Amino acid sequence: MAESNVPDLSVQIPIEETLLGGPLRYTRKEVEALADVDEEYARRIWQALGFPTPPDDETAFTDGDVDALREIRKLLENDLVDEEMVVQLSRAVGQTMGRLASWLADVWVRRLSEEWPEDEPITAEIVRVALEATSELEPAFERLMLHGWRRQLAEAALRTAAATVGPAAADPTVGVSQLTVGFADVVSFTRMSRRMDGGELAEFVERFERVGAEVIAELGGRVVKTLGDEVLYSAVEPAAAVEIGLRIAELCDTDPSFPRVRVGLAYGEVLQRLGDVFGTPVNLAARLTAIAYPGTVVVDGQLARAIKGVDGYDVSTLRSRPLQGLGKVRPRVVRRRTARS
C-alpha cells in the first residue's frame, strides 16, 4: 500500500492546544465532577452539541470544557432557564457552529492552497503554519461572530415583537405572523452538477447562495435556509418579497454565468419556530416553484391581491391546476412592467 503524504497530526501538531486554548487533560467523569454537573445531563449537553460521548477512560476534555459546564450550571440557577431550554440552545449552537466551522475551514483551506505550491505534498509544517495563522486571527473572528450574533438577535427580537402568538398554540415559542415566503430554485441543477468537478460545484453553490443572500438582505428579507440549489426566504412586506424574487430571477439576463432560477411565492399565516418557517404558505410556495418556468416568478392569489396597485408589476392569471396536498390552485405570474405595458 502506498504511504500517505498526510501527516499524523494528532502526534505532530498540538491542535487542541492551538484551537481549544489548552491540551486535553480530563476524562468525561472528571469534567462532570469538576463542574458539579449531573452525569446524564452532561451527556445530553455533549450530544446536543453534536459530539459522540467518549468512553469513560478517554482523556478528551480541556479546561475550557470544564468552564463551559460550570457556565451551564450557573445558567440553571436562573428561574427563567430550565434544563430542557439549555439542551435546545445547545443543539442550536452545535448545528450552527458546526456549519460555520466547516464553512470557515473550507474557505481557509482554499485560501492557503492558493498560496502553497501545487507540487508540494501536505506536511506537518504546512498545517502548523495554518494553525498558527488561525490562532492569530481567532480574536478578530470571535469578535466578528459575537457582533454578528448580537445584530441577528436584535433582528430576531424585532420579528418576535411583530409576531402574534396564537392563542391556541401549545408551544409559546411558536410565533404566528403574516409573511410572504419564497423559494428561489436553480433550474436543472442535477444535470448541471454532473458536468462539474468538486471545486466547480462548490464555487457554483457558494456564489448562488451569496448573491441570493445579498439581494434578500438588501431588500429587507431574511434567508431562512439554503439547500445548495435552493434558497428559502421570507419578507414582511409582500412587495419586497416579489421584488426579491424578480431580481434573483432576472440575474441570468445581466450575468450569463448566473444560473436560470425560478421562484415561487405565497403569502399568509406562517409559523416561525427556532429560525424555521412552517405552514400552508410554505408548502404552497414550494409547489408553485415546481410549476414555474425558468426565469419567472409565480405567486398565489393572496399575494397577488396584496400587491395589487403596486406600481411596476403586471400580474397574469394562469389556469387552475391541482397541487399535491393543496387541492386546486390558480397561480399568478408576476412580471416587471415595461414601458410598452
C-alpha positions as CSV (number, residue, x, y, z in Angstrom):
1,M,0.0,0.0,0.0
2,A,1.3,3.4,-0.9
3,E,2.3,5.6,2.0
4,S,0.1,8.6,2.5
5,N,1.7,12.0,2.4
6,V,-0.8,13.3,5.0
7,P,1.0,13.6,8.4
8,D,-0.3,12.1,11.7
9,L,-1.5,15.5,13.0
10,S,-2.6,14.1,16.4
11,V,1.1,13.3,17.1
12,Q,2.9,16.1,15.5
13,I,0.7,19.2,16.0
14,P,-0.9,20.4,19.2
15,I,-4.3,21.0,17.6
16,E,-6.3,21.1,20.8
17,E,-3.8,23.4,22.5
18,T,-4.0,25.8,19.5
19,L,-7.7,25.8,18.8
20,L,-9.2,24.8,22.2
21,G,-7.0,27.0,24.3
22,G,-5.3,24.1,26.1
23,P,-4.4,20.4,26.0
24,L,-6.8,17.5,26.5
25,R,-6.4,16.6,30.2
26,Y,-9.7,15.3,31.6
27,T,-12.0,12.3,31.2
28,R,-15.7,12.8,31.0
29,K,-16.3,11.9,34.6
30,E,-13.6,14.2,35.8
31,V,-15.1,17.1,33.9
32,E,-18.5,16.4,35.3
33,A,-17.1,16.2,38.8
34,L,-15.1,19.5,38.5
35,A,-18.1,21.3,37.1
36,D,-20.6,19.7,39.5
37,V,-23.0,18.7,36.7
38,D,-25.0,15.5,36.7
39,E,-23.6,12.8,34.5
40,E,-26.7,12.1,32.5
41,Y,-27.4,15.8,31.9
42,A,-23.8,16.5,30.9
43,R,-24.1,13.6,28.4
44,R,-27.3,15.2,26.9
45,I,-25.5,18.6,26.5
46,W,-22.5,16.9,24.8
47,Q,-24.7,15.0,22.4
48,A,-26.9,18.2,21.7
49,L,-23.7,20.0,20.7
50,G,-23.2,17.2,18.1
51,F,-20.4,15.2,19.6
52,P,-20.3,11.5,20.4
53,T,-19.9,10.7,24.1
54,P,-16.3,9.5,24.6
55,P,-15.6,6.4,26.7
56,D,-15.3,6.9,30.4
57,D,-11.5,6.4,30.4
58,E,-10.7,8.6,27.4
59,T,-8.9,11.9,28.0
60,A,-11.0,14.1,25.7
61,F,-11.7,17.4,27.5
62,T,-10.0,20.7,28.3
63,D,-10.1,23.3,31.0
64,G,-12.4,25.2,28.6
65,D,-14.9,22.3,28.7
66,V,-14.9,22.5,32.5
67,D,-15.6,26.2,32.3
68,A,-18.4,25.7,29.8
69,L,-20.2,23.2,32.0
70,R,-19.8,25.5,35.0
71,E,-21.4,28.3,33.0
72,I,-24.3,26.0,32.2
73,R,-24.7,25.2,35.9
74,K,-24.8,28.9,36.6
75,L,-27.4,29.4,33.9
76,L,-29.7,26.8,35.5
77,E,-29.7,28.9,38.7
78,N,-31.8,31.5,36.9
79,D,-35.6,31.0,37.3
80,L,-36.1,31.7,33.6
81,V,-33.8,28.9,32.5
82,D,-34.5,25.1,32.8
83,E,-32.6,22.0,31.7
84,E,-34.7,21.5,28.5
85,M,-34.1,25.0,27.4
86,V,-30.4,24.7,27.7
87,V,-30.4,21.4,25.7
88,Q,-32.4,23.1,23.0
89,L,-30.0,26.0,22.8
90,S,-27.0,23.6,22.9
91,R,-28.5,21.8,19.9
92,A,-28.9,25.1,18.1
93,V,-25.3,26.1,18.9
94,G,-23.9,22.7,17.8
95,Q,-25.7,22.7,14.5
96,T,-25.0,26.4,13.7
97,M,-21.4,26.3,14.9
98,G,-20.8,23.0,13.1
99,R,-21.8,24.5,9.8
100,L,-19.9,27.7,10.5
101,A,-16.7,25.8,11.4
102,S,-17.0,23.7,8.2
103,W,-17.6,26.8,6.1
104,L,-14.6,28.6,7.7
105,A,-12.4,25.6,7.3
106,D,-13.3,25.3,3.6
107,V,-12.6,29.0,2.9
108,W,-9.4,28.9,4.9
109,V,-8.0,25.7,3.2
110,R,-8.9,27.2,-0.2
111,R,-7.0,30.4,0.6
112,L,-4.0,28.5,1.9
113,S,-4.0,26.3,-1.2
114,E,-3.7,29.3,-3.4
115,E,-0.6,30.4,-1.6
116,W,1.1,27.0,-1.4
117,P,2.9,25.4,-4.5
118,E,0.7,22.7,-6.1
119,D,3.5,20.2,-6.4
120,E,4.4,20.2,-2.7
121,P,2.8,17.5,-0.5
122,I,0.8,18.2,2.6
123,T,3.3,18.3,5.5
124,A,3.1,18.9,9.2
125,E,4.8,22.2,8.7
126,I,2.0,23.4,6.4
127,V,-0.7,22.5,8.9
128,R,1.3,24.0,11.7
129,V,1.6,27.3,9.8
130,A,-2.1,27.2,9.1
131,L,-3.0,26.6,12.7
132,E,-0.7,29.4,13.9
133,A,-2.4,31.8,11.5
134,T,-5.8,30.6,12.6
135,S,-4.7,31.3,16.2
136,E,-3.6,34.8,15.4
137,L,-6.8,35.6,13.6
138,E,-9.0,33.9,16.2
139,P,-9.7,37.0,18.4
140,A,-10.9,39.0,15.4
141,F,-13.1,36.2,14.2
142,E,-14.6,35.8,17.7
143,R,-15.4,39.5,17.9
144,L,-17.0,39.3,14.4
145,M,-19.1,36.3,15.4
146,L,-20.2,37.9,18.6
147,H,-21.2,41.1,16.9
148,G,-23.0,39.3,14.1
149,W,-24.8,37.2,16.8
150,R,-25.9,40.4,18.6
151,R,-27.2,42.0,15.4
152,Q,-29.1,38.9,14.4
153,L,-30.5,38.6,18.0
154,A,-31.8,42.2,17.7
155,E,-33.5,41.4,14.4
156,A,-35.0,38.2,15.8
157,A,-36.3,40.2,18.8
158,L,-38.0,42.7,16.4
159,R,-39.5,39.9,14.4
160,T,-40.8,38.3,17.6
161,A,-42.3,41.5,18.8
162,A,-44.1,41.9,15.5
163,A,-45.5,38.4,15.6
164,T,-48.6,37.5,17.4
165,V,-48.5,34.3,19.5
166,G,-51.5,32.1,18.5
167,P,-53.9,31.7,21.5
168,A,-54.3,28.0,20.7
169,A,-50.6,27.4,20.4
170,A,-49.3,24.7,22.8
171,D,-45.8,25.9,22.3
172,P,-45.2,29.6,23.2
173,T,-42.0,29.6,21.1
174,V,-44.2,29.4,18.0
175,G,-44.9,32.8,16.6
176,V,-47.7,33.3,14.0
177,S,-47.1,36.1,11.5
178,Q,-48.4,37.3,8.2
179,L,-45.4,36.8,6.0
180,T,-44.5,36.1,2.4
181,V,-42.3,33.1,1.9
182,G,-40.5,32.2,-1.3
183,F,-38.2,29.6,-2.8
184,A,-35.6,30.5,-5.4
185,D,-34.6,27.3,-7.2
186,V,-31.9,26.7,-9.7
187,V,-33.3,25.1,-12.9
188,S,-31.8,21.8,-14.0
189,F,-29.3,21.8,-11.1
190,T,-28.8,18.0,-11.1
191,R,-27.9,18.0,-14.8
192,M,-25.5,20.9,-14.4
193,S,-23.8,19.4,-11.4
194,R,-22.9,16.3,-13.3
195,R,-20.7,18.4,-15.6
196,M,-18.8,20.0,-12.7
197,D,-15.9,18.7,-10.6
198,G,-16.0,19.1,-6.9
199,G,-14.3,22.5,-6.9
200,E,-16.5,23.9,-9.6
201,L,-19.7,22.7,-7.9
202,A,-18.7,24.2,-4.5
203,E,-17.9,27.5,-6.2
204,F,-21.2,27.5,-8.1
205,V,-23.3,26.8,-4.9
206,E,-21.3,29.3,-2.9
207,R,-21.9,32.0,-5.5
208,F,-25.6,31.3,-5.9
209,E,-26.1,31.4,-2.1
210,R,-24.0,34.5,-1.7
211,V,-25.7,36.5,-4.4
212,G,-29.1,35.4,-3.4
213,A,-28.5,36.3,0.3
214,E,-27.2,39.8,-0.8
215,V,-30.4,40.5,-2.8
216,I,-32.6,39.3,0.1
217,A,-30.8,41.3,2.7
218,E,-30.7,44.5,0.6
219,L,-34.5,44.5,0.3
220,G,-35.2,43.7,3.9
221,G,-35.9,40.0,3.7
222,R,-34.5,37.1,5.7
223,V,-32.7,34.0,4.5
224,V,-34.5,31.1,6.3
225,K,-32.2,28.4,5.0
226,T,-30.2,27.3,1.9
227,L,-30.3,23.9,0.3
228,G,-27.5,24.1,-2.2
229,D,-29.6,24.7,-5.3
230,E,-32.4,26.4,-3.5
231,V,-32.9,29.4,-1.1
232,L,-35.9,29.7,1.2
233,Y,-36.6,33.3,2.3
234,S,-39.2,35.4,4.0
235,A,-40.3,39.0,4.0
236,V,-42.8,41.0,6.0
237,E,-43.6,43.3,3.0
238,P,-45.3,41.4,0.1
239,A,-43.9,43.8,-2.5
240,A,-40.4,43.4,-1.1
241,A,-40.7,39.6,-1.4
242,V,-41.9,39.9,-5.0
243,E,-39.0,42.3,-5.8
244,I,-36.5,39.9,-4.3
245,G,-37.9,37.1,-6.5
246,L,-37.8,39.2,-9.6
247,R,-34.2,40.4,-9.1
248,I,-32.9,36.9,-8.5
249,A,-34.8,35.5,-11.5
250,E,-33.5,38.3,-13.7
251,L,-29.9,37.9,-12.7
252,C,-29.1,35.5,-15.5
253,D,-30.2,38.1,-18.1
254,T,-27.5,40.5,-16.9
255,D,-24.9,37.9,-15.9
256,P,-24.7,34.9,-18.3
257,S,-22.7,33.0,-15.7
258,F,-25.5,33.1,-13.2
259,P,-27.9,30.1,-13.4
260,R,-31.5,30.3,-14.6
261,V,-33.7,30.5,-11.5
262,R,-37.4,30.0,-10.9
263,V,-39.3,31.5,-7.9
264,G,-42.5,30.5,-6.1
265,L,-44.1,32.9,-3.5
266,A,-47.1,32.6,-1.2
267,Y,-48.5,35.0,1.4
268,G,-50.4,34.2,4.6
269,E,-50.2,33.0,8.2
270,V,-46.8,31.4,8.9
271,L,-45.5,29.7,12.0
272,Q,-42.0,30.7,13.0
273,R,-40.1,28.4,15.3
274,L,-36.4,28.0,16.0
275,G,-35.4,30.0,13.0
276,D,-37.5,28.0,10.5
277,V,-41.0,28.6,9.0
278,F,-43.9,26.3,8.7
279,G,-47.5,26.4,7.4
280,T,-49.6,26.3,4.2
281,P,-47.9,29.3,2.6
282,V,-44.5,27.5,2.8
283,N,-45.9,24.3,1.2
284,L,-47.7,26.4,-1.4
285,A,-44.6,28.4,-2.3
286,A,-42.7,25.1,-2.8
287,R,-45.4,23.7,-5.1
288,L,-45.6,27.0,-7.1
289,T,-41.8,26.9,-7.6
290,A,-42.1,23.4,-9.1
291,I,-44.5,24.6,-11.8
292,A,-42.8,27.9,-12.6
293,Y,-40.9,28.3,-15.8
294,P,-37.2,29.3,-15.8
295,G,-36.8,33.0,-15.1
296,T,-40.3,33.5,-13.8
297,V,-41.9,34.4,-10.5
298,V,-45.2,32.6,-9.7
299,V,-47.3,33.7,-6.7
300,D,-50.6,32.6,-5.1
301,G,-53.8,34.6,-5.2
302,Q,-53.4,36.1,-1.8
303,L,-50.0,37.6,-2.6
304,A,-51.4,38.8,-5.9
305,R,-54.1,40.7,-4.1
306,A,-51.6,42.1,-1.5
307,I,-49.5,43.7,-4.3
308,K,-52.5,45.0,-6.3
309,G,-52.0,48.6,-7.1
310,V,-48.2,48.5,-6.5
311,D,-46.5,50.3,-9.4
312,G,-44.1,48.4,-11.6
313,Y,-45.7,44.9,-11.8
314,D,-48.0,43.1,-14.1
315,V,-49.9,40.1,-12.8
316,S,-51.2,37.4,-15.2
317,T,-53.6,34.7,-14.0
318,L,-52.8,31.1,-15.1
319,R,-55.3,28.3,-15.4
320,S,-56.2,26.4,-12.2
321,R,-54.3,23.2,-11.5
322,P,-54.2,20.7,-8.7
323,L,-51.2,20.9,-6.4
324,Q,-50.3,18.0,-4.2
325,G,-51.8,18.3,-0.8
326,L,-53.4,21.7,-1.5
327,G,-56.2,21.0,-4.0
328,K,-56.9,23.2,-7.0
329,V,-55.0,26.5,-7.0
330,R,-55.0,29.3,-9.6
331,P,-51.4,30.6,-9.8
332,R,-50.4,34.0,-11.0
333,V,-47.2,35.1,-12.8
334,V,-45.7,38.4,-11.8
335,R,-43.6,40.3,-14.3
336,R,-41.9,43.6,-14.3
337,R,-44.0,46.3,-16.1
338,T,-42.2,47.5,-19.2
339,A,-42.7,50.9,-20.9
340,R,-44.9,49.4,-23.6
341,S,-47.3,47.8,-21.0
